[in-house]
Amino acid sequence: MFPGKRIFGHVPVPLLSAVCLLALAGCEKKPPPQQTGPLPVNVRMVEQRDVPIYGDWLGTLDGYVNAQIQPQVSGYLIKQNYTEGSVVHVGEILFEIDPRPLQATLDQAQGQLAQARAQLQLAKINVKRDTPLAELRAIAKSQLDNDVQQQAGQEATVQSAQAGVEQAQLNLGFTKVRSLITGIAGQAQTQVGNLVSPSTTLTSVSQVNPIKVFFAISEQEYLALSNRVKAGGRSDLLSSGNAVPLQLKLGNESVYPYPGKIVFVDRQVNTQTGTIRIAGSFPNRDNLLRPGQFGRIKAETEVRHNALLIPAQAVNELQGSYHVAVVGPDNTVHIRNVTLGPEIGSDWIITSGVDPNERVVTEGILKLRDGMQVLPQQAPPETTSPSQAPGRMPKGK
């Protein structure tokens, strides 16, 4: 029956197709059963402790003293004696100006002094000769008076000539341009052979050990720092000394090993930015720090006592408000609005909304609803401990 239509023995093809369809239908995956128990969540306890708050500001390095090297006399520059970028010391000769014109001026002044001294010597001789003659009334007394007046005039001329010699000697010495401070000498601004004058800048020398770092802090941070140093018995921030140690982070993210101190506080707050300018001083024995570098200044501004901290990932932001999921003693979720303080490492300081030793959900808060039952379990510890990071306020604060 049905020749040519049988396969696999005596089973007809239509019957085999029906069997295969039933088998395929039985192989379809069944939907996974829905979870019926409480949702497992990771929780952390609200921690209460004293927390130092740090400020973090952008700083610009500058020389402790910056000297513009300018000549005091005019002339042609004939020599440069220093290596650009090297350390120079007080009194070291950096440049030399052609001394010949000023040497000639000195010689002329010395000749005028010698002539004035000769005239003074003649006036003294006249006074000495005419004094006894006037007493004997051999000559008129008015002649002696003239001799005395000429002697006084010649003494003044000698003093003036002496001052001229001293000025000429100074000008001759000024042909050797010296450094008035010890520091790093910059690039020469003029070349040998140029005509220079007292208005010409030859180079700059910066004292870099110690070195200054200028940065601006907000008015609130200034008040917090001032209150802190006053609580420590200091009169103001400028006289705080090492009471507020400064930390410097360089451009390569490395921390400078030596702490700094505050050495300058500006007289007023900038009305446009609401900040006040501060300068810190850092030792720079190896001349690693140079003017013009940028860095970040970090300092402790205050200590928040009994602050409440929760992990940053436990906070969810929605339309400018912040909320967390708190698990009650009966493992029921309560969604609460919270007010954030500064961020400390991987944690937020919470100023309102939670209480000490409450449990907050650290992840998956978007899956939770108020009144939902959960299965809390202790969250794994942080891989890195929260550092004493600068206090950072949330957006809109």
C-alpha positions as MATLAB code, in Angstrom:
seq = 'MFPGKRIFGHVPVPLLSAVCLLALAGCEKKPPPQQTGPLPVNVRMVEQRDVPIYGDWLGTLDGYVNAQIQPQVSGYLIKQNYTEGSVVHVGEILFEIDPRPLQATLDQAQGQLAQARAQLQLAKINVKRDTPLAELRAIAKSQLDNDVQQQAGQEATVQSAQAGVEQAQLNLGFTKVRSLITGIAGQAQTQVGNLVSPSTTLTSVSQVNPIKVFFAISEQEYLALSNRVKAGGRSDLLSSGNAVPLQLKLGNESVYPYPGKIVFVDRQVNTQTGTIRIAGSFPNRDNLLRPGQFGRIKAETEVRHNALLIPAQAVNELQGSYHVAVVGPDNTVHIRNVTLGPEIGSDWIITSGVDPNERVVTEGILKLRDGMQVLPQQAPPETTSPSQAPGRMPKGK';
ca = [
       0.000    0.000    0.000;
       1.287    3.476   -0.936;
       4.297    2.249   -2.856;
       7.303    4.551   -2.655;
       5.753    6.528    0.226;
       7.125    4.563    3.208;
      10.407    5.259    5.049;
      11.844    3.956    8.237;
      10.219    0.565    7.847;
       6.454    0.566    7.461;
       5.654    4.009    9.007;
       3.853    6.341    6.619;
       5.376    9.813    5.986;
       2.368   11.812    7.267;
       2.391    9.908   10.508;
       6.145   10.524   10.941;
       5.690   14.273   10.420;
       3.034   14.444   13.123;
       5.287   12.653   15.559;
       8.166   15.101   14.875;
       5.908   18.109   15.448;
       4.820   16.733   18.789;
       8.438   16.125   19.746;
       9.454   19.681   18.843;
       6.573   21.099   20.818;
       7.723   19.158   23.813;
      11.254   20.593   23.478;
      10.177   24.249   23.822;
      11.607   25.949   26.970;
       9.177   26.701   29.713;
       9.246   30.246   31.211;
      11.329   30.444   34.423;
       9.318   30.408   37.562;
       8.820   33.860   39.107;
      10.634   34.582   42.355;
       8.274   34.403   45.226;
      10.558   35.151   48.221;
      11.986   38.514   49.369;
      14.522   40.184   47.056;
      18.142   39.809   48.325;
      19.877   43.188   48.700;
      23.260   44.342   49.965;
      23.119   46.741   52.883;
      25.582   48.822   54.884;
      25.190   50.384   58.302;
      25.081   54.166   58.627;
      28.462   55.036   60.173;
      28.895   57.825   62.702;
      32.334   59.311   63.373;
      34.396   62.510   63.354;
      35.373   63.367   59.796;
      38.011   65.913   58.705;
      36.901   68.070   55.779;
      39.551   69.022   53.274;
      39.653   71.856   50.786;
      41.117   71.363   47.335;
      42.228   74.356   45.248;
      44.147   74.997   42.064;
      47.474   76.722   42.779;
      50.067   78.570   40.711;
      53.720   78.482   41.735;
      55.781   81.659   41.794;
      59.193   82.667   43.039;
      59.439   83.747   46.647;
      61.296   86.816   45.311;
      61.414   87.714   41.604;
      64.086   90.241   40.616;
      64.230   91.977   37.235;
      67.916   92.493   36.420;
      68.421   95.892   34.799;
      71.609   97.924   34.330;
      72.074  101.196   36.175;
      74.213  102.775   33.451;
      74.070  102.931   29.675;
      76.584  101.313   27.398;
      77.332   98.417   25.084;
      76.975   94.913   26.516;
      80.298   93.139   26.086;
      79.965   89.947   28.148;
      77.478   87.486   29.657;
      78.986   85.588   32.573;
      76.215   83.215   33.709;
      74.584   80.113   32.246;
      70.912   80.583   31.563;
      68.744   78.524   33.907;
      71.515   78.008   36.450;
      71.679   78.958   40.112;
      73.321   82.340   40.742;
      74.279   83.849   44.084;
      74.137   87.273   45.640;
      76.845   89.537   44.173;
      77.638   87.242   41.255;
      78.444   89.135   38.031;
      75.884   88.298   35.360;
      76.740   90.830   32.622;
      79.484   93.335   31.839;
      79.091   96.686   30.072;
      81.933   98.451   28.258;
      83.690  100.345   31.114;
      85.913  102.665   29.051;
      83.586  105.704   28.815;
      82.878  105.542   32.528;
      86.533  105.029   33.337;
      87.268  108.254   31.452;
      84.536  110.020   33.421;
      86.130  108.803   36.648;
      89.551  110.045   35.574;
      88.080  113.440   34.803;
      86.344  113.602   38.181;
      89.555  112.687   39.957;
      91.359  115.492   38.100;
      88.709  117.999   39.167;
      89.092  116.833   42.744;
      92.839  117.296   42.644;
      92.405  120.801   41.257;
      89.906  121.703   43.957;
      92.219  120.414   46.656;
      95.064  122.581   45.251;
      92.843  125.657   45.351;
      91.872  124.816   48.909;
      95.501  124.490   49.911;
      96.237  127.974   48.450;
      93.273  129.441   50.342;
      94.570  127.967   53.599;
      98.005  129.487   52.957;
      96.478  132.939   52.376;
      94.477  132.737   55.595;
      97.504  131.592   57.570;
      99.680  134.423   56.163;
      97.170  137.246   56.510;
      95.906  136.417   59.994;
      98.915  137.889   61.951;
      99.160  140.813   59.541;
      95.558  141.729   60.157;
      96.131  141.514   63.922;
      99.050  143.987   63.551;
      96.855  146.119   61.333;
      99.390  145.782   58.575;
      96.586  144.896   56.183;
      92.921  145.682   56.191;
      90.754  143.238   58.117;
      88.474  142.951   55.099;
      91.280  141.247   53.174;
      91.495  138.533   55.869;
      87.744  138.151   55.670;
      88.010  137.546   51.931;
      90.709  134.929   52.504;
      88.505  133.081   55.003;
      85.554  133.185   52.632;
      87.661  131.811   49.781;
      88.874  128.974   52.002;
      85.301  127.996   52.898;
      84.318  128.125   49.240;
      87.231  125.892   48.249;
      86.316  123.394   50.977;
      82.811  123.143   49.470;
      84.310  122.706   46.021;
      86.474  119.865   47.293;
      83.439  118.142   48.805;
      81.523  118.485   45.530;
      84.472  117.140   43.564;
      84.778  114.256   46.030;
      81.112  113.399   45.476;
      81.687  113.474   41.729;
      84.521  110.994   42.099;
      82.388  108.690   44.219;
      79.529  108.833   41.692;
      81.931  108.085   38.856;
      83.336  105.127   40.810;
      79.808  103.806   41.392;
      78.950  104.130   37.702;
      82.129  102.318   36.774;
      81.221   99.549   39.204;
      77.735   99.373   37.698;
      79.279   98.210   34.426;
      79.432   94.819   36.153;
      75.764   93.877   36.530;
      75.368   91.655   39.608;
      72.581   89.547   41.033;
      71.017   90.966   44.174;
      69.463   87.643   45.268;
      70.309   83.962   45.173;
      68.068   82.053   42.811;
      67.507   80.656   39.344;
      68.571   82.990   36.529;
      66.336   83.022   33.483;
      67.003   83.443   29.812;
      68.894   86.567   28.734;
      66.565   89.160   27.212;
      69.313   90.925   25.256;
      72.478   89.813   23.530;
      76.128   90.792   23.729;
      76.815   93.814   21.497;
      73.501   95.554   22.150;
      73.300   99.056   23.544;
      71.548   98.872   26.926;
      70.181  101.497   29.297;
      68.605  101.539   32.772;
      65.227  100.766   31.170;
      66.531   97.555   29.565;
      65.677   94.226   31.217;
      68.634   91.891   30.920;
      67.183   88.816   32.667;
      65.194   87.726   35.724;
      66.287   85.880   38.849;
      63.774   84.050   41.043;
      64.355   82.819   44.557;
      62.797   79.344   44.520;
      63.836   77.965   47.924;
      61.382   78.424   49.492;
      58.806   78.887   46.750;
      55.328   80.392   46.883;
      52.063   78.865   45.702;
      49.116   81.222   45.167;
      45.558   79.897   45.328;
      42.072   81.283   45.952;
      39.612   79.949   48.528;
      35.951   80.757   49.019;
      34.736   83.114   51.701;
      33.141   80.189   53.580;
      36.408   78.225   53.529;
      38.301   81.282   54.722;
      35.936   81.679   57.675;
      36.220   77.961   58.507;
      40.023   78.140   58.473;
      40.050   81.323   60.552;
      37.753   79.812   63.162;
      39.938   76.746   63.319;
      43.189   78.641   63.961;
      41.477   80.904   66.511;
      40.233   77.822   68.345;
      43.864   76.718   68.491;
      44.952   79.947   70.185;
      46.219   81.846   67.117;
      45.124   85.402   66.388;
      44.509   85.048   62.660;
      45.176   82.880   59.639;
      48.401   84.669   58.657;
      50.020   84.030   62.035;
      48.855   80.412   62.127;
      52.305   79.115   61.150;
      52.190   75.336   60.763;
      48.733   75.058   62.358;
      47.245   74.612   58.877;
      49.676   72.366   56.963;
      49.352   72.544   53.191;
      49.761   69.601   50.842;
      50.823   70.086   47.226;
      49.899   67.673   44.435;
      51.965   68.169   41.286;
      50.893   67.950   37.655;
      51.840   64.266   37.422;
      49.476   63.489   40.345;
      52.389   62.859   42.715;
      52.238   64.397   46.193;
      55.093   66.747   47.058;
      56.864   65.243   50.084;
      57.293   68.464   52.081;
      54.348   70.276   53.708;
      53.828   74.005   53.300;
      52.439   76.825   55.415;
      50.401   79.978   54.838;
      52.537   83.122   54.414;
      50.127   85.571   52.758;
      46.435   86.413   53.052;
      45.044   89.088   50.762;
      43.519   92.198   52.311;
      40.104   91.759   50.695;
      37.681   89.290   49.129;
      37.281   89.471   45.367;
      33.743   90.789   44.889;
      33.420   89.162   41.449;
      34.431   85.623   42.434;
      33.733   85.627   46.187;
      37.217   84.275   46.876;
      40.247   85.506   48.770;
      43.819   85.009   47.609;
      46.175   82.968   49.778;
      49.880   82.170   49.357;
      51.607   79.142   50.782;
      55.332   78.592   51.171;
      56.997   75.243   50.424;
      60.646   74.233   50.878;
      62.352   73.526   47.558;
      65.827   72.274   48.384;
      66.196   70.293   45.140;
      64.859   73.123   42.938;
      62.188   70.732   41.645;
      59.468   73.360   41.816;
      59.651   76.256   39.369;
      57.615   79.436   38.883;
      54.722   78.968   36.497;
      53.948   75.378   37.465;
      50.420   74.383   38.421;
      49.431   72.139   41.288;
      46.574   71.375   43.647;
      46.645   72.568   47.238;
      44.906   70.487   49.890;
      44.320   71.518   53.499;
      42.039   70.525   56.327;
      39.396   73.218   56.723;
      37.283   71.758   59.528;
      36.264   68.611   61.411;
      32.647   67.407   61.275;
      31.938   65.811   64.644;
      29.590   62.796   64.786;
      29.034   62.931   61.045;
      26.796   60.281   59.434;
      28.311   58.525   56.421;
      26.844   56.146   53.848;
      28.355   54.704   50.635;
      28.072   56.970   47.614;
      26.450   54.204   45.537;
      23.577   54.077   48.030;
      22.454   57.571   46.991;
      20.124   57.988   44.031;
      19.417   61.365   42.407;
      16.029   62.090   40.861;
      15.111   65.524   39.530;
      17.546   67.337   41.805;
      16.612   65.474   44.991;
      18.543   62.668   46.656;
      17.080   59.612   48.298;
      18.180   56.285   49.770;
      16.495   52.977   50.564;
      16.517   52.243   54.300;
      15.798   48.688   55.480;
      13.844   48.625   58.732;
      14.046   46.053   61.532;
      11.250   44.034   59.841;
      13.234   43.999   56.538;
      10.793   46.450   54.968;
      12.159   49.063   52.551;
      11.530   52.756   53.216;
      12.521   55.291   50.535;
      13.715   58.507   52.202;
      14.830   61.890   50.967;
      18.245   62.880   52.315;
      20.387   66.013   52.398;
      23.983   65.534   51.330;
      27.061   67.105   52.830;
      30.642   66.840   51.489;
      31.832   63.670   49.786;
      34.594   61.892   51.713;
      36.389   59.344   49.569;
      33.737   56.798   48.515;
      31.193   57.970   51.122;
      28.771   60.863   51.478;
      28.152   62.780   54.659;
      24.390   62.850   55.266;
      23.125   65.873   57.173;
      19.469   64.756   57.398;
      17.314   61.788   56.440;
      18.992   58.855   58.198;
      19.941   57.915   61.749;
      23.030   56.176   63.144;
      23.240   52.374   62.716;
      20.378   52.196   60.226;
      20.794   49.935   57.211;
      20.871   51.406   53.706;
      20.770   49.487   50.426;
      24.025   49.931   48.558;
      22.900   48.924   45.032;
      19.799   48.188   42.986;
      17.746   50.930   44.617;
      15.807   51.525   41.385;
      14.280   48.048   41.703;
      12.859   48.763   45.143;
       9.518   50.221   46.190;
       8.462   51.679   49.468;
       7.071   48.942   51.752;
       8.715   46.113   49.819;
      10.056   43.104   51.736;
      13.742   42.311   51.135;
      16.349   39.866   52.317;
      19.252   42.065   53.563;
      22.804   40.827   53.520;
      25.970   42.618   54.514;
      27.655   44.307   51.555;
      31.233   43.210   50.838;
      33.902   45.571   52.171;
      35.397   48.244   49.985;
      38.463   47.199   48.031;
      40.147   50.453   49.039;
      39.555   52.336   52.233;
      38.084   55.826   51.827;
      40.870   58.365   51.747;
      40.706   61.710   53.432;
      39.613   63.270   50.197;
      38.695   66.914   49.745;
      35.123   67.698   50.754;
      33.053   67.974   47.564;
      29.510   69.241   47.707;
      26.719   67.693   45.559;
      25.377   69.499   42.523;
      23.200   72.443   43.296;
      24.625   72.925   46.819;
];
